[in-house]
Amino acid sequence: MNPNDLPSWTLLSRYYQEKGMREKAVRTYENIVRLDPNNVPAHYHLGIARHNAARESGWEPKLLSDA
């Protein structure tokens, strides 16, 4: 795979996310953001992927009022 091929990275990141491969999804979305820092959807999906990876490792979100 061409390391600068943004469409391929996007497809791969979606595949990882759908298959539950959270850490790989995070790394591929990070690569997309590195290649295209203005890619707003990639930033959004990176946040979702990081959230999912954290929840999978046992982290539970708390409301600010509960902190």
N, C-alpha and C positions, 0 to 999 in steps of 0.2 A: 504494500500500500504506500502510496506517495504520502510522506509525512505532512505535506501542505495541502492535501486534498480535503477541503472543508466538508463537502457533501458526504464523503466516505466516513469521516469522523462522526458526523451527525447521525448517520445510519447506525454506526457501530455503538454509539452511546445509547441510542434508543433501544437497540437490541439488548445491551447489557441491563438497562433499566427494566425492560419487560421480563427478562429472565431472572431478575432478582440478584444480579451480580453487581451489588451496590458500589463496592470500592472501585471496580473497573469502570463503572458508569461515571463516578466522580472524576477519575483520572482522564477519561476521554472528554468530558465536558470542560475540565480545566485546560486541556489542550486546545479545544475549540476557542475558548476565551482568549488563550494566548495568541492564537492565530488571528482572531478577529475580536479585539477588545470592545468594539461597539455593537457586538451581536447581543442585543437585549434578550431574545429568547434563550440563548445559551446561558446567560447569567441566571435567568429564572430557573432553567432546568438544572443548572449546577446547584443552586440553592435547594431545590427539591431533592436531588440526588444526595447531597450532604445530609439533609434532614433524615432521609430514609436510612442512610448508612448509620447515622448516630442512633436512631431508634432501634435498628437491628442489633446494635452493640449494647443495648440496655438503657440508653439515655431516655428519660421521659421529660417532655417539655413542661414548663411551669408558666402560669400566667404571672405577669408582673405584679399583680396584687397579692400573689402567693409567695413571692420571693422574700 
